[in-house]
Amino acid sequence: MTIPKRLYRINQDDLYIMMNAYKITDTQTGNSTATMIGQYWKKSLKTGTFEISKIGLLREATWARKNGLIEWSEIVSNWAEIA
């Protein structure tokens, strides 16, 4: 018996609104919350929805925290709690 993955789904329009709500904080490296949301938005273009597992969200949050993207880490951690 397989256990289905718990996925967090967010639609393309919500990602676009969030991407525009956050400003790019580091223009040289491109590391910012807006940039990270933009990457998810690009992945949602085919289906209109971005899906990621809870484990994927936790990995993303850990990576973000290690790389100094505290704001992005907090957002993704909150998504993981919902998933």
PAZAPA-4460 file (N, C-alpha, C; in steps of 0.05 Angstrom, whole numbers, plus 32768, in hexadecimal, padded with zeros to 4 digits):
% residues 83
    n_x    n_y    n_z   ca_x   ca_y   ca_z    c_x    c_y    c_z   seq   type   mol
   8011   7FE9   8000   8000   8000   8000   8012   8019   8000     1      M     A
   800D   802B   7FEE   801C   8043   7FEC   800D   805A   7FFA     2      T     A
   801C   806B   8006   8010   8083   8013   8013   809A   7FFF     3      I     A
   7FFD   80A7   7FF9   7FFE   80BD   7FE6   800E   80D5   7FF2     4      P     A
   801C   80E3   7FE1   802B   80FA   7FE9   8018   8111   7FEF     5      K     A
   801E   811F   8004   800F   8137   800A   801B   814E   7FFA     6      R     A
   800C   815B   7FE9   8016   8170   7FD9   800B   818B   7FE1     7      L     A
   801B   819F   7FDE   8012   81BB   7FE1   800E   81C5   7FC5     8      Y     A
   7FF6   81D0   7FC0   7FF0   81DB   7FA6   7FEB   81F9   7FA8     9      R     A
   7FF6   8208   7F96   7FF1   8225   7F95   7FEE   822C   7F78    10      I     A
   7FDA   823C   7F72   7FD4   8242   7F56   7FE6   8258   7F4C    11      N     A
   7FE8   8259   7F32   7FFB   826B   7F23   7FF6   8288   7F2A    12      Q     A
   7FDC   8290   7F2B   7FD6   82AC   7F31   7FDF   82B5   7F4C    13      D     A
   7FDB   82A3   7F60   7FE4   82AA   7F7B   8003   82AC   7F7D    14      D     A
   8011   829B   7F6F   802E   829D   7F6E   8037   82B7   7F61    15      L     A
   8029   82BF   7F4C   8031   82D8   7F3E   802C   82F0   7F50    16      Y     A
   8016   82F0   7F5F   8010   8306   7F71   8026   8307   7F87    17      I     A
   802D   82F0   7F92   8041   82EF   7FA7   805C   82F8   7F9C    18      M     A
   8063   82EF   7F84   807C   82F6   7F78   807F   8315   7F75    19      M     A
   8069   8322   7F6E   806A   833F   7F6B   8069   834E   7F86    20      N     A
   805F   8340   7F9A   805C   834D   7FB5   8078   834F   7FC3    21      A     A
   808A   833D   7FBC   80A5   833E   7FC9   80B8   834B   7FB6    22      Y     A
   80CA   835B   7FC2   80DE   8368   7FB1   80F7   8357   7FB0    23      K     A
   8106   835B   7F9B   8120   834C   7F98   8134   835A   7FAB    24      I     A
   813E   834B   7FBE   8150   8357   7FD2   816D   8357   7FCA    25      T     A
   8176   8344   7FBB   8192   8342   7FB3   8193   8340   7F95    26      D     A
   8197   8357   7F88   8196   8358   7F6B   81AF   834C   7F5D    27      T     A
   81C5   8349   7F6B   81DD   833E   7F5F   81DB   831F   7F5D    28      Q     A
   81D2   8312   7F72   81CF   82F5   7F72   81B4   82EC   7F69    29      T     A
   81A0   82FD   7F6B   8185   82F6   7F64   8177   82E7   7F7A    30      G     A
   8184   82E4   7F91   8178   82D6   7FA8   8164   82E7   7FB6    31      N     A
   814B   82E0   7FB3   8136   82EF   7FC1   811D   82DE   7FC1    32      S     A
   810B   82E5   7FD2   80F1   82D7   7FD3   80E3   82D9   7FB9    33      T     A
   80E3   82F0   7FAC   80D6   82F4   7F92   80E2   82E1   7F7D    34      A     A
   80FC   82DE   7F7D   8109   82CC   7F6A   8101   82AF   7F6F    35      T     A
   80FF   82A7   7F88   80F8   828B   7F8E   80DB   8286   7F86    36      M     A
   80C9   8298   7F8C   80AD   8295   7F84   80AB   8295   7F66    37      I     A
   80BB   82A5   7F58   80BC   82A5   7F3B   80C3   828A   7F2F    38      G     A
   80D5   827C   7F3C   80DD   8261   7F33   80C5   824E   7F35    39      Q     A
   80B6   8250   7F4A   809E   823F   7F4D   8089   8247   7F39    40      Y     A
   8087   8261   7F34   8073   826B   7F20   8079   8260   7F05    41      W     A
   8093   8260   7EFD   809A   8255   7EE3   8092   8238   7EE0    42      K     A
   8095   8229   7EF6   808E   820C   7EF6   8070   8208   7EF4    43      K     A
   8060   821D   7EFB   8043   821A   7EFA   8037   8222   7EE0    44      S     A
   8047   822B   7ECD   803C   8235   7EB3   802E   8220   7EA3    45      L     A
   8037   8207   7EA4   802B   81F2   7E94   800F   81EA   7E9E    46      K     A
   800D   81E7   7EB8   7FF4   81DD   7EC4   7FE3   81F2   7ED1    47      T     A
   7FEE   8209   7ED7   7FE0   821E   7EE6   7FE1   821B   7F04    48      G     A
   7FEE   8205   7F0D   7FF0   8200   7F2A   800C   81F5   7F2F    49      T     A
   8018   81FE   7F45   8031   81F2   7F4E   802B   81DF   7F65    50      F     A
   8037   81C7   7F63   8034   81B3   7F78   804F   81AB   7F82    51      E     A
   8051   81A8   7F9D   806A   819F   7FA9   8062   8190   7FC2    52      I     A
   8072   817B   7FC8   806D   816B   7FE0   8076   8179   7FF9    53      S     A
   806C   8170   800F   8073   817C   8029   8091   8178   802E    54      K     A
   809C   8161   8026   80B9   815D   8029   80C8   8170   8017    55      I     A
   80BF   8175   7FFF   80CC   8188   7FED   80CC   81A4   7FF9    56      G     A
   80B6   81AC   8005   80B4   81C6   8012   80C8   81C8   8029    57      L     A
   80CA   81B3   8039   80DC   81B4   8050   80F9   81B5   8046    58      L     A
   8100   81A7   8031   811B   81A9   8025   8120   81C5   801B    59      R     A
   810D   81D1   800E   8110   81EC   8004   8114   8200   801B    60      E     A
   8105   81FC   8030   8107   820E   8048   8123   820B   8054    61      A     A
   812D   81F3   8056   8147   81EE   8062   815D   81FB   8050    62      T     A
   815B   81F7   8036   816E   8203   8023   816E   8221   8026    63      W     A
   8156   822D   8027   8153   824A   8028   8160   8255   8042    64      A     A
   815B   8247   8058   8166   8250   8072   8184   824F   8071    65      R     A
   818F   8239   8066   81AD   8237   8064   81B9   824C   8053    66      K     A
   81AA   8256   803F   81B4   8269   802C   81AC   8286   8033    67      N     A
   81A1   828A   804B   819B   82A5   8054   8181   82B1   804A    68      G     A
   8170   82A1   803E   8156   82AA   8034   8141   82A4   8049    69      L     A
   8143   82B3   805F   8132   82AE   8077   8114   82B1   8070    70      I     A
   810E   82C7   8062   80F2   82CD   805B   80E6   82B6   804A    71      E     A
   80F5   82AD   8036   80EC   8297   8025   80E9   827E   8035    72      W     A
   80FB   8279   8047   80FA   8261   8058   80E1   8261   8069    73      S     A
   80DA   8278   8074   80C2   827A   8084   80A8   8275   8074    74      E     A
   80A7   8280   805C   8090   827C   804A   808D   825F   8044    75      I     A
   80A3   8252   803B   80A1   8236   8033   809B   8224   804B    76      V     A
   80A5   822B   8063   809F   821B   807B   8081   821D   8081    77      S     A
   8076   8234   807E   8059   8237   8082   8049   8226   806E    78      N     A
   8052   8225   8055   8045   8214   8041   8046   81F7   804A    79      W     A
   805E   81EF   8054   8061   81D3   805D   804E   81CC   8073    80      A     A
   8049   81DE   8085   8036   81D9   809B   801A   81D4   8091    81      E     A
   8013   81E2   807B   7FF8   81DF   806F   7FF6   81C5   8060    82      I     A
   800C   81BD   8053   800B   81A4   8042   8006   818B   8052    83      A     A
***
